[in-house]
Amino acid sequence: MAKTRISISLDPGDAELIKAVAAENGLDVSAFLVMAGRKEAVRLARLAESFAEIDAAIAAAEAEAEELVWPPDDEVDEDEIARAQAEIAAARAESAVRRRGAVA
């Protein structure tokens, strides 16, 4: 299988730490960094996936906000205020549930 070479620059202390930990685990530096890179890539992908729905909701809200006239030309009715407050509360509750799930 063809390999691609990637060059990185490290602080001397980081380089020595990586070399030592790789050797302690019977790996060369390249194998160790590939293993660590894969693990981090999977972790970040899972993290992005877990927040995709809320990120989409935020993006939609931001897009909607760009279209709003501020300050409003007329008074905002109480139903609209209640709807906005309910959506905020629901988003906060969902975020809290997700945070608890990420910690568990």
C-alpha positions as a Markdown table, in Angstrom:
| # | Residue | x | y | z |
|---|---|---|---|---|
| 1 | Met | 0.0 | 0.0 | 0.0 |
| 2 | Ala | 1.3 | 3.5 | -0.9 |
| 3 | Lys | 2.2 | 5.8 | 1.9 |
| 4 | Thr | 2.1 | 9.5 | 2.1 |
| 5 | Arg | 4.8 | 11.3 | 4.0 |
| 6 | Ile | 3.9 | 14.2 | 6.2 |
| 7 | Ser | 6.4 | 16.5 | 7.9 |
| 8 | Ile | 5.6 | 18.1 | 11.2 |
| 9 | Ser | 7.5 | 20.5 | 13.5 |
| 10 | Leu | 7.5 | 19.9 | 17.3 |
| 11 | Asp | 8.9 | 21.6 | 20.3 |
| 12 | Pro | 11.9 | 19.6 | 21.5 |
| 13 | Gly | 10.1 | 18.6 | 24.7 |
| 14 | Asp | 7.1 | 17.3 | 22.8 |
| 15 | Ala | 9.3 | 15.4 | 20.4 |
| 16 | Glu | 11.1 | 13.7 | 23.3 |
| 17 | Leu | 7.9 | 12.9 | 25.1 |
| 18 | Ile | 6.4 | 11.3 | 22.0 |
| 19 | Lys | 9.6 | 9.3 | 21.3 |
| 20 | Ala | 9.7 | 8.0 | 24.8 |
| 21 | Val | 6.0 | 7.0 | 25.0 |
| 22 | Ala | 6.1 | 5.4 | 21.6 |
| 23 | Ala | 9.2 | 3.4 | 22.6 |
| 24 | Glu | 7.6 | 2.4 | 25.9 |
| 25 | Asn | 4.7 | 0.9 | 23.9 |
| 26 | Gly | 6.8 | -0.8 | 21.3 |
| 27 | Leu | 6.0 | 1.6 | 18.5 |
| 28 | Asp | 8.1 | 3.7 | 16.3 |
| 29 | Val | 7.2 | 7.4 | 16.3 |
| 30 | Ser | 5.4 | 7.2 | 13.0 |
| 31 | Ala | 3.1 | 4.3 | 14.1 |
| 32 | Phe | 2.5 | 6.1 | 17.4 |
| 33 | Leu | 1.5 | 9.4 | 15.7 |
| 34 | Val | -0.8 | 7.5 | 13.2 |
| 35 | Met | -2.5 | 5.7 | 16.1 |
| 36 | Ala | -2.9 | 8.9 | 18.1 |
| 37 | Gly | -4.1 | 10.8 | 15.0 |
| 38 | Arg | -6.7 | 8.2 | 14.1 |
| 39 | Lys | -8.0 | 8.2 | 17.7 |
| 40 | Glu | -8.4 | 12.0 | 17.7 |
| 41 | Ala | -9.9 | 12.1 | 14.3 |
| 42 | Val | -12.6 | 9.5 | 15.4 |
| 43 | Arg | -13.2 | 11.5 | 18.6 |
| 44 | Leu | -13.7 | 14.8 | 16.8 |
| 45 | Ala | -15.9 | 13.2 | 14.2 |
| 46 | Arg | -18.1 | 11.7 | 16.9 |
| 47 | Leu | -18.2 | 15.0 | 18.7 |
| 48 | Ala | -19.3 | 16.9 | 15.5 |
| 49 | Glu | -21.9 | 14.2 | 14.8 |
| 50 | Ser | -23.3 | 14.6 | 18.3 |
| 51 | Phe | -23.7 | 18.3 | 17.9 |
| 52 | Ala | -24.8 | 18.3 | 14.3 |
| 53 | Glu | -28.5 | 18.8 | 15.0 |
| 54 | Ile | -27.9 | 21.7 | 17.4 |
| 55 | Asp | -25.3 | 23.3 | 15.1 |
| 56 | Ala | -27.9 | 23.2 | 12.3 |
| 57 | Ala | -30.5 | 24.8 | 14.5 |
| 58 | Ile | -28.0 | 27.5 | 15.5 |
| 59 | Ala | -27.1 | 28.1 | 11.8 |
| 60 | Ala | -30.8 | 28.3 | 10.9 |
| 61 | Ala | -31.5 | 30.8 | 13.8 |
| 62 | Glu | -28.5 | 32.9 | 12.8 |
| 63 | Ala | -29.7 | 33.0 | 9.1 |
| 64 | Glu | -33.2 | 33.9 | 10.3 |
| 65 | Ala | -31.8 | 36.6 | 12.5 |
| 66 | Glu | -29.9 | 38.2 | 9.6 |
| 67 | Glu | -33.3 | 38.8 | 7.9 |
| 68 | Leu | -34.9 | 40.4 | 10.9 |
| 69 | Val | -35.4 | 44.2 | 11.1 |
| 70 | Trp | -33.9 | 45.5 | 14.3 |
| 71 | Pro | -35.3 | 47.3 | 16.1 |
| 72 | Pro | -38.7 | 46.0 | 15.0 |
| 73 | Asp | -41.0 | 48.4 | 13.1 |
| 74 | Asp | -43.9 | 47.5 | 15.3 |
| 75 | Glu | -44.4 | 45.9 | 18.7 |
| 76 | Val | -43.7 | 42.2 | 19.1 |
| 77 | Asp | -46.7 | 40.4 | 20.3 |
| 78 | Glu | -46.8 | 38.4 | 23.5 |
| 79 | Asp | -47.3 | 35.1 | 21.6 |
| 80 | Glu | -44.1 | 35.7 | 19.6 |
| 81 | Ile | -42.2 | 36.5 | 22.8 |
| 82 | Ala | -43.5 | 33.3 | 24.5 |
| 83 | Arg | -42.6 | 31.2 | 21.4 |
| 84 | Ala | -39.0 | 32.6 | 21.4 |
| 85 | Gln | -38.7 | 32.0 | 25.2 |
| 86 | Ala | -40.0 | 28.4 | 24.8 |
| 87 | Glu | -37.5 | 27.7 | 21.9 |
| 88 | Ile | -34.6 | 29.1 | 24.0 |
| 89 | Ala | -35.7 | 27.0 | 27.0 |
| 90 | Ala | -36.0 | 23.8 | 24.8 |
| 91 | Ala | -32.5 | 24.4 | 23.3 |
| 92 | Arg | -31.0 | 24.9 | 26.7 |
| 93 | Ala | -32.6 | 21.8 | 28.0 |
| 94 | Glu | -31.4 | 19.7 | 25.0 |
| 95 | Ser | -27.9 | 21.2 | 25.4 |
| 96 | Ala | -27.8 | 20.2 | 29.0 |
| 97 | Val | -28.9 | 16.7 | 28.2 |
| 98 | Arg | -26.2 | 16.4 | 25.5 |
| 99 | Arg | -23.5 | 17.7 | 27.9 |
| 100 | Arg | -24.5 | 15.2 | 30.6 |
| 101 | Gly | -24.4 | 12.4 | 28.0 |
| 102 | Ala | -20.9 | 13.5 | 26.8 |
| 103 | Val | -19.7 | 13.4 | 30.4 |
| 104 | Ala | -21.1 | 10.0 | 31.2 |
